[in-house]
Amino acid sequence: MNFSFDNSYARLPERFFARVEPLHMPAPQLVRLNEPLAAGLGLDVDWLRSEDGVQVLAGNSVPANAASLAMAYAGHQFGNWVPRLGDGRAILLGEIIDHGGTRRDIQWKGAGRTPFSRGGDGRAVLGPCLREYLISEAMWALGIPSTRALAVLTTGDQVRREGPKPGAVFVRVAASHVRIGTFEYFANHGDLHGVKTLADYVIERHYPQAREAANPYRALLRAVIERVAALIAQWQCVGFIHGVMNTDNMSIAGETIDYGPCAFMDAYDPATVFSSIDTTGRYAYVNQPRIAQWNLSRLALALLPLLDAEEAKAIEFAQQALSDFVQQFESAYRRGMLAKIGIEDARESDLVLAQELLALMTAQHADMTLTFRYLAQAARDPIASAALRALFTIPLPLDAWLDRWRGRLAQTGIEQALALMRRHDPAFIPRNHRVEAAIEAAEQRADFGAFGELLQVLAKPFEDQPRYGAYAQPPLPHEIVPATFCGT
C-alpha cells in the first residue's frame, strides 16, 4: 500500500534524529482501528485490517517510503534538567497530508529500542496503550486539541514491568511530535544553528503566518504562548489533569500529547493529583497554568538569541510575551467557565458567580462534571434540581447560589443559556474507574468489550445517551482509583 508519505522532518539535518528500525513483534493482533481517522488520512481501512496492514501497524513491515526515525530532544522533568531524552520507545513511521490539507505524523509507540532508550526496553504494555487510546479520543470528542489514536495492537508476547504484562503497540497521529524539549536540546548544546533550523521548520509547518512578521521568531513565541494558554484553559474547564507536564511532554503545536498518568477529576478539588510519581503535587490541577507558563519560559530561553541581537532587548521581549500568557489563559478560562454556567456576554460580577460555585463544589466535594451537567436541569425548574442538590452534602448554600444564578440568566434568556451549556458541559468523561476496569478486563481476560463500549460512549460526550447513563456516574467509594502510573 502507498501511504503517500511526505517526510519533512526526515529532511532536516541528521543530528535531529536517529534512523532506526522497529522491533519485530512475534504475533501481532489488531485490537482497535480508528476507521474514521484512517479514512480522514486517506488510508484504506480494509487494507489496514488485512494481514499486510496489521504487519505495518505493528512495525513488522516498514513501507519503502517511510521515515522510520526516533526524534532527538531533551527536557525538564519535574523541574530537573535532563540533557538527552529523545524517543526512547517511539518511532516515526512517516508524515501524511490528510483530507483537510494538514500534515500529520504517524508514529509507532512501543516499537522497540532506539539510541535514546537510556537502558529501557523500548516496549509498551497493553494497559497504558488502551488508556492513551481512550483519553486521547475522548479529548478530541470534547473539542480539545490532542494527538489521536489510529490503532492499538497486541504483540503476542509479554513485557516485564512490575510483572509480566501483555505487550502492545500504539499507533499515534499528531500535528507533529516537536516539543518544547526539542528546542531545549539544541539550545543547551550551544547549537544556535539547530535552534534556528528547528524554528524555521516549526514556522513553516505550524505557524506560517509568523513568516510575515518583522521578526518571525518573536511571532512564533507569541503564537505558541497563545495556543498553549487556550489549551490549558480547556483542560481546566473539564477537570483534566495531565500528570507529567515536563517540557518534553509539551507539544509545540499546542496539542495535548503523551498521556501517561493522566486522569479526569471526579470530586472537584483544585489540589487533585493522580500521578503516582508526583509526590510533591507539582503537576496538580491547580498548578497546570503556572507550570505551562514555566515550560514556555524554557522555550523563550531557547529562542532568546533569535528574538533580538541585543540580549537585554531579547529578554525584555520574552518577559513581556510570557506575562501575556496570564491574561490569555485567564481570558480563555473565564470564557469557558462562564459558558459552563450559561453566560456568554459576561459582566465583571459573573466571574464572582462562577467562583462562588467552584468554592461550594470544593468545600462539599461535589462531582465536577455532573454539577455543571445538572445545572441545565435546574435552570428552568427549581423542582428539577434534585439531582444537582444530591451532589452536595449541605445543599442550602447551593440553593442560595441557584437563586442568584437564575436571576442572572433571566436577564439574557434561559433558552440561550441552556444551548450554551449543552455545548460546554459534557455528560461523559473517561472516568478513571471505568478506564481502569476496561484495562483490567483486557489485560487479565483478553476481554475488550468494556473498552469498546466505553470508547463508544466517549465519542458523544455531550449527548445524554440514557442507555449508558451508568458511565456518567462518579465512582462509589470502593471504586475510586486514587493514583495512575506511567507506562514506562
C-alpha positions as CSV (number, residue, x, y, z in Angstrom):
1,M,0.0,0.0,0.0
2,N,1.2,3.5,-0.8
3,F,1.0,5.7,2.3
4,S,1.7,8.8,0.3
5,F,4.3,9.9,2.9
6,D,6.0,13.3,2.6
7,N,8.5,13.1,5.4
8,S,9.6,16.7,6.0
9,Y,11.3,16.0,9.4
10,A,13.5,13.4,7.8
11,R,14.9,16.1,5.5
12,L,16.3,18.0,8.5
13,P,20.0,17.6,9.5
14,E,20.9,14.1,10.7
15,R,21.5,15.4,14.3
16,F,17.8,16.0,14.7
17,F,17.0,12.3,14.8
18,A,18.4,8.7,14.6
19,R,17.3,6.4,11.9
20,V,16.1,3.1,13.4
21,E,14.1,0.0,12.5
22,P,11.2,-1.1,14.8
23,L,11.5,-4.4,16.7
24,H,9.8,-7.4,15.1
25,M,6.7,-8.5,17.0
26,P,6.0,-12.2,17.2
27,A,2.2,-12.4,16.7
28,P,0.5,-9.0,16.3
29,Q,-3.2,-8.8,16.5
30,L,-5.3,-5.7,15.9
31,V,-7.3,-4.7,19.0
32,R,-8.8,-1.5,17.6
33,L,-8.5,0.5,14.4
34,N,-9.8,4.1,14.3
35,E,-11.6,3.8,11.0
36,P,-12.9,7.4,10.7
37,L,-9.4,8.7,11.4
38,A,-7.8,6.3,9.0
39,A,-10.2,7.4,6.3
40,G,-9.5,11.0,7.0
41,L,-5.8,10.3,6.5
42,G,-6.6,8.8,3.1
43,L,-5.7,5.3,4.2
44,D,-7.5,2.2,3.0
45,V,-9.4,0.8,6.1
46,D,-9.9,-2.7,4.6
47,W,-6.2,-2.9,3.8
48,L,-5.2,-1.8,7.3
49,R,-7.3,-4.6,8.7
50,S,-5.7,-7.2,6.4
51,E,-2.6,-9.3,7.4
52,D,-0.3,-7.0,5.5
53,G,-1.9,-3.9,7.1
54,V,-1.5,-5.3,10.6
55,Q,2.2,-6.1,9.9
56,V,2.7,-2.4,9.1
57,L,0.7,-1.2,12.1
58,A,2.8,-3.4,14.3
59,G,6.1,-2.3,12.8
60,N,7.0,-5.6,11.4
61,S,6.8,-4.3,7.8
62,V,8.1,-0.8,7.0
63,P,6.9,0.8,3.8
64,A,9.6,1.8,1.4
65,N,8.7,5.5,1.7
66,A,8.5,5.6,5.5
67,A,10.7,7.8,7.7
68,S,11.5,5.2,10.5
69,L,13.3,7.6,12.8
70,A,13.5,8.5,16.5
71,M,13.5,12.2,17.3
72,A,16.1,13.8,19.5
73,Y,15.0,16.1,22.3
74,A,15.8,17.0,25.9
75,G,13.7,18.4,28.7
76,H,13.0,19.5,32.2
77,Q,11.4,16.6,34.1
78,F,9.8,17.7,37.4
79,G,11.9,20.8,37.0
80,N,15.2,18.9,36.7
81,W,17.2,19.3,33.6
82,V,17.9,16.1,31.5
83,P,20.1,17.0,28.6
84,R,19.3,14.0,26.4
85,L,15.9,12.2,26.2
86,G,14.5,11.6,22.7
87,D,12.1,8.9,21.5
88,G,13.1,6.0,23.7
89,R,10.2,3.8,22.7
90,A,8.6,5.6,19.8
91,I,9.5,5.6,16.1
92,L,8.1,8.0,13.4
93,L,6.6,6.0,10.6
94,G,6.1,9.0,8.4
95,E,4.0,12.1,7.6
96,I,0.8,12.2,5.6
97,I,-1.2,15.1,4.3
98,D,-4.8,14.5,5.4
99,H,-8.0,15.3,3.5
100,G,-8.1,18.7,5.2
101,G,-4.7,19.6,3.8
102,T,-3.0,19.2,7.2
103,R,0.3,17.4,7.7
104,R,0.1,14.6,10.2
105,D,2.7,12.4,11.9
106,I,2.1,8.7,12.2
107,Q,4.1,7.2,15.0
108,W,4.6,3.8,16.5
109,K,4.8,3.7,20.3
110,G,6.3,0.7,21.9
111,A,8.2,-0.3,18.8
112,G,11.5,-1.2,20.5
113,R,14.8,0.3,21.5
114,T,16.3,3.4,20.0
115,P,19.6,5.2,20.7
116,F,17.5,7.3,23.2
117,S,16.1,4.4,25.2
118,R,18.6,5.0,28.1
119,G,18.7,1.4,29.1
120,G,14.9,0.8,28.7
121,D,13.4,-1.9,26.6
122,G,11.6,0.4,24.3
123,R,8.4,-1.5,24.6
124,A,4.8,-0.7,25.6
125,V,2.3,-2.7,27.5
126,L,-1.4,-3.0,26.8
127,G,-2.9,-1.1,29.7
128,P,-1.2,2.3,29.1
129,C,-1.9,1.9,25.3
130,L,-5.6,1.5,26.0
131,R,-5.6,4.4,28.4
132,E,-4.0,6.7,25.8
133,Y,-6.4,5.5,23.1
134,L,-9.5,6.2,25.4
135,I,-8.4,9.5,26.8
136,S,-6.9,11.0,23.6
137,E,-10.1,10.2,21.7
138,A,-12.2,11.5,24.5
139,M,-10.3,14.8,24.4
140,W,-10.8,15.0,20.7
141,A,-14.5,14.4,21.1
142,L,-14.6,17.1,23.7
143,G,-13.1,19.6,21.2
144,I,-9.7,19.8,22.9
145,P,-6.6,19.7,20.7
146,S,-5.0,16.4,21.1
147,T,-2.9,13.7,19.5
148,R,-5.2,10.9,18.3
149,A,-5.2,7.1,18.3
150,L,-5.0,5.3,14.9
151,A,-4.7,1.8,16.3
152,V,-3.7,-0.4,19.2
153,L,-2.4,-3.9,18.7
154,T,-1.2,-6.7,21.0
155,T,2.2,-8.2,20.1
156,G,1.8,-11.8,21.1
157,D,4.5,-11.6,23.8
158,Q,5.0,-10.4,27.4
159,V,6.8,-7.3,28.6
160,R,8.2,-7.1,32.1
161,R,7.2,-4.2,34.3
162,E,6.2,-4.9,37.9
163,G,5.4,-8.3,36.5
164,P,4.8,-9.8,33.1
165,K,2.3,-7.7,31.0
166,P,0.8,-8.2,27.6
167,G,3.0,-6.3,25.0
168,A,1.3,-3.8,22.7
169,V,2.0,-1.2,20.0
170,F,0.1,2.0,20.0
171,V,-0.1,3.9,16.7
172,R,-0.5,7.6,17.3
173,V,-1.3,10.6,15.0
174,A,-0.2,14.1,15.8
175,A,0.1,17.5,14.1
176,S,3.8,16.9,14.8
177,H,6.0,15.5,17.6
178,V,8.1,18.6,18.1
179,R,8.2,19.6,21.7
180,I,9.5,22.4,23.9
181,G,12.2,20.0,24.8
182,T,13.2,19.7,21.2
183,F,14.2,23.4,21.2
184,E,15.9,22.9,24.6
185,Y,18.0,20.1,23.2
186,F,19.7,22.3,20.6
187,A,19.9,25.4,22.8
188,N,21.5,23.7,25.7
189,H,24.1,22.1,23.4
190,G,25.0,25.6,22.2
191,D,23.7,24.7,18.7
192,L,22.2,28.0,17.6
193,H,22.0,26.9,14.0
194,G,20.0,23.9,15.2
195,V,17.6,26.2,17.1
196,K,17.1,28.4,14.1
197,T,16.6,25.4,11.7
198,L,14.0,24.0,14.1
199,A,12.3,27.3,14.5
200,D,12.1,27.8,10.7
201,Y,10.7,24.3,10.4
202,V,8.0,24.9,13.0
203,I,7.0,28.2,11.5
204,E,6.7,26.6,8.1
205,R,4.7,23.6,9.4
206,H,2.6,25.1,12.2
207,Y,2.7,28.9,12.2
208,P,3.1,30.1,8.6
209,Q,1.6,33.5,9.5
210,A,4.7,34.2,11.5
211,R,6.7,34.4,8.3
212,E,5.1,37.8,7.5
213,A,6.3,39.4,10.8
214,A,9.3,41.7,11.0
215,N,10.8,39.1,13.4
216,P,9.3,35.7,12.6
217,Y,10.8,34.2,15.8
218,R,9.1,36.7,18.0
219,A,5.9,36.0,16.2
220,L,6.5,32.2,16.8
221,L,7.0,32.6,20.5
222,R,3.8,34.7,20.8
223,A,1.8,32.2,18.7
224,V,2.9,29.2,20.8
225,I,2.1,31.0,24.0
226,E,-1.3,32.0,22.8
227,R,-2.1,28.4,21.7
228,V,-0.9,26.8,24.9
229,A,-2.8,29.3,27.0
230,A,-6.0,28.3,25.2
231,L,-5.2,24.6,25.6
232,I,-4.6,24.7,29.3
233,A,-7.8,26.7,29.8
234,Q,-9.7,23.9,28.1
235,W,-8.0,21.3,30.3
236,Q,-9.1,23.3,33.4
237,C,-12.7,23.6,32.2
238,V,-13.2,19.8,32.0
239,G,-11.1,18.8,35.0
240,F,-8.3,17.1,33.0
241,I,-5.0,16.5,34.8
242,H,-2.1,15.7,32.6
243,G,0.2,14.4,35.4
244,V,3.6,14.8,33.7
245,M,3.8,18.3,32.3
246,N,7.5,18.1,31.7
247,T,8.9,20.2,28.8
248,D,9.5,17.1,26.8
249,N,5.7,16.3,27.1
250,M,4.5,19.7,25.7
251,S,3.8,19.9,22.0
252,I,5.0,23.0,20.2
253,A,1.8,22.7,18.1
254,G,-0.5,23.2,21.1
255,E,-1.9,19.7,21.2
256,T,-2.3,17.5,24.3
257,I,0.4,14.9,24.0
258,D,1.9,12.0,26.0
259,Y,-1.0,10.6,28.0
260,G,0.8,8.8,30.9
261,P,-0.6,9.1,34.4
262,C,-3.4,11.4,33.4
263,A,-7.0,11.4,34.6
264,F,-10.1,13.5,34.9
265,M,-11.3,14.8,38.3
266,D,-14.4,13.4,39.9
267,A,-15.0,15.4,43.0
268,Y,-13.8,19.0,42.4
269,D,-10.7,19.7,44.3
270,P,-8.0,22.1,42.9
271,A,-5.3,20.2,44.7
272,T,-6.0,16.9,43.0
273,V,-3.0,14.8,41.9
274,F,-3.3,11.5,40.1
275,S,0.3,10.7,39.1
276,S,1.9,8.1,41.4
277,I,5.3,9.8,40.8
278,D,4.2,13.3,41.5
279,T,4.9,13.2,45.2
280,T,5.1,17.0,45.7
281,G,2.0,17.9,43.7
282,R,4.0,19.9,41.2
283,Y,1.5,18.9,38.4
284,A,-1.7,19.2,40.5
285,Y,-4.8,20.5,38.7
286,V,-4.4,24.0,40.2
287,N,-0.8,24.2,39.2
288,Q,-1.2,23.4,35.5
289,P,-1.4,27.0,34.2
290,R,1.6,28.1,36.2
291,I,3.6,25.1,35.0
292,A,2.6,25.7,31.4
293,Q,4.0,29.3,31.7
294,W,7.2,27.9,33.3
295,N,7.6,25.5,30.4
296,L,7.0,28.3,27.9
297,S,9.8,30.3,29.6
298,R,12.1,27.4,28.7
299,L,11.1,27.8,25.1
300,A,11.6,31.6,25.3
301,L,15.1,31.0,26.8
302,A,16.0,28.6,23.9
303,L,14.8,31.2,21.3
304,L,16.4,34.1,23.0
305,P,19.3,34.6,20.5
306,L,16.7,34.8,17.7
307,L,14.5,37.3,19.4
308,D,17.0,40.2,19.2
309,A,20.7,40.7,18.6
310,E,20.9,42.6,21.9
311,E,20.4,40.2,24.8
312,A,18.7,42.9,27.0
313,K,16.1,43.6,24.4
314,A,15.5,39.9,23.7
315,I,15.0,39.3,27.5
316,E,12.6,42.2,27.7
317,F,10.5,40.9,24.8
318,A,10.5,37.4,26.2
319,Q,9.3,38.6,29.6
320,Q,6.5,40.6,28.1
321,A,5.4,37.7,25.9
322,L,5.4,35.4,29.0
323,S,3.5,37.8,31.1
324,D,0.8,37.9,28.3
325,F,0.3,34.2,29.0
326,V,-1.5,35.1,32.2
327,Q,-4.0,37.4,30.6
328,Q,-4.5,35.0,27.6
329,F,-5.1,32.0,29.9
330,E,-7.4,33.9,32.3
331,S,-9.4,35.3,29.4
332,A,-9.9,31.8,27.8
333,Y,-10.6,30.2,31.2
334,R,-13.1,32.9,32.1
335,R,-15.0,32.4,28.8
336,G,-15.0,28.7,29.2
337,M,-16.2,28.6,32.8
338,L,-18.9,31.2,32.2
339,A,-20.1,29.2,29.2
340,K,-20.4,26.3,31.6
341,I,-23.0,28.2,33.6
342,G,-24.8,29.6,30.6
343,I,-23.3,33.1,30.4
344,E,-21.8,34.4,27.1
345,D,-21.9,38.2,27.3
346,A,-20.1,38.4,30.6
347,R,-20.1,41.1,33.2
348,E,-17.5,41.6,35.9
349,S,-19.7,40.2,38.6
350,D,-20.3,37.0,36.6
351,L,-16.8,35.6,37.3
352,V,-17.5,36.0,41.0
353,L,-20.7,34.0,40.5
354,A,-18.7,31.2,38.8
355,Q,-16.0,31.3,41.6
356,E,-18.7,31.0,44.3
357,L,-20.0,27.8,42.7
358,L,-16.5,26.4,42.5
359,A,-15.9,27.2,46.1
360,L,-19.1,25.3,47.1
361,M,-18.0,22.4,45.0
362,T,-14.6,22.3,46.6
363,A,-16.0,22.5,50.2
364,Q,-18.6,19.8,49.6
365,H,-16.6,17.5,47.2
366,A,-19.3,17.8,44.5
367,D,-18.6,16.0,41.3
368,M,-17.3,18.5,38.7
369,T,-18.8,17.0,35.6
370,L,-22.3,16.3,36.9
371,T,-22.6,19.6,38.8
372,F,-22.3,21.5,35.5
373,R,-24.3,19.0,33.6
374,Y,-27.2,19.1,36.1
375,L,-27.2,22.9,36.2
376,A,-29.1,22.9,32.9
377,Q,-31.9,20.9,34.5
378,A,-32.1,23.3,37.4
379,A,-32.2,26.4,35.2
380,R,-35.9,26.2,34.3
381,D,-37.5,24.5,37.3
382,P,-36.3,24.5,40.9
383,I,-38.1,21.2,41.4
384,A,-35.9,19.6,38.8
385,S,-32.7,20.5,40.7
386,A,-33.0,17.4,43.0
387,A,-30.2,15.6,41.2
388,L,-27.9,18.6,41.4
389,R,-28.7,19.1,45.1
390,A,-27.9,15.5,45.8
391,L,-24.3,16.1,44.8
392,F,-23.9,18.4,47.8
393,T,-23.8,17.2,51.4
394,I,-25.3,20.5,52.6
395,P,-27.5,21.9,49.7
396,L,-28.7,25.1,51.3
397,P,-25.8,27.3,50.2
398,L,-26.3,25.9,46.7
399,D,-29.9,26.9,46.8
400,A,-29.0,30.4,47.6
401,W,-26.5,30.4,44.7
402,L,-29.1,29.0,42.3
403,D,-31.4,31.8,43.1
404,R,-28.8,34.4,42.2
405,W,-27.8,32.4,39.1
406,R,-31.4,32.0,37.8
407,G,-31.8,35.7,38.2
408,R,-28.8,36.4,36.1
409,L,-29.9,34.0,33.3
410,A,-33.3,35.6,33.3
411,Q,-31.7,38.8,32.1
412,T,-30.3,37.2,28.9
413,G,-32.7,34.4,28.2
414,I,-32.9,30.8,29.6
415,E,-33.0,29.1,26.3
416,Q,-29.9,30.8,25.0
417,A,-28.1,29.9,28.2
418,L,-29.2,26.2,28.0
419,A,-28.0,25.9,24.5
420,L,-24.6,27.3,25.5
421,M,-24.3,24.9,28.5
422,R,-25.2,21.9,26.4
423,R,-22.2,22.7,24.2
424,H,-19.8,23.1,27.1
425,D,-20.9,20.7,29.8
426,P,-20.3,17.1,28.9
427,A,-22.3,14.3,30.3
428,F,-19.5,11.8,29.8
429,I,-15.8,11.9,30.6
430,P,-13.4,9.0,30.8
431,R,-14.0,8.3,34.5
432,N,-10.8,6.8,36.0
433,H,-12.6,3.8,37.5
434,R,-14.2,3.0,34.1
435,V,-10.9,3.3,32.3
436,E,-9.2,1.0,34.9
437,A,-12.0,-1.6,34.7
438,A,-11.6,-1.7,30.9
439,I,-7.9,-2.1,31.2
440,E,-8.2,-4.8,33.8
441,A,-10.6,-6.8,31.7
442,A,-8.3,-6.5,28.7
443,E,-5.1,-7.3,30.4
444,Q,-6.3,-10.2,32.6
445,R,-9.0,-11.8,30.5
446,A,-8.3,-10.5,27.0
447,D,-11.9,-9.1,27.1
448,F,-12.1,-5.9,25.1
449,G,-15.9,-5.4,25.5
450,A,-15.7,-2.8,28.2
451,F,-13.0,-0.9,26.3
452,G,-15.1,-0.8,23.1
453,E,-18.3,0.2,24.9
454,L,-16.5,3.0,26.8
455,L,-14.9,4.3,23.6
456,Q,-18.4,4.3,22.0
457,V,-19.8,6.4,24.9
458,L,-17.0,8.8,25.0
459,A,-17.3,9.5,21.2
460,K,-20.5,11.5,22.0
461,P,-19.8,13.3,25.3
462,F,-22.4,16.0,25.0
463,E,-25.3,13.6,24.3
464,D,-27.4,12.2,27.1
465,Q,-27.2,8.5,25.9
466,P,-29.7,7.1,28.5
467,R,-28.7,3.6,27.7
468,Y,-25.3,4.3,29.0
469,G,-26.3,6.5,32.0
470,A,-24.1,4.5,34.4
471,Y,-21.0,5.7,32.6
472,A,-21.8,9.3,33.6
473,Q,-21.8,8.4,37.3
474,P,-18.9,9.0,39.6
475,P,-17.2,6.1,41.4
476,L,-18.6,4.5,44.5
477,P,-16.2,4.8,47.5
478,H,-14.7,1.3,46.8
479,E,-14.3,2.1,43.1
480,I,-12.2,5.2,43.5
481,V,-8.8,5.0,41.7
482,P,-6.5,7.5,43.6
483,A,-3.4,7.1,41.5
484,T,-2.3,6.4,37.9
485,F,1.0,5.2,36.7
486,C,3.4,5.9,33.9
487,G,3.5,3.4,31.1
488,T,7.3,3.0,31.4
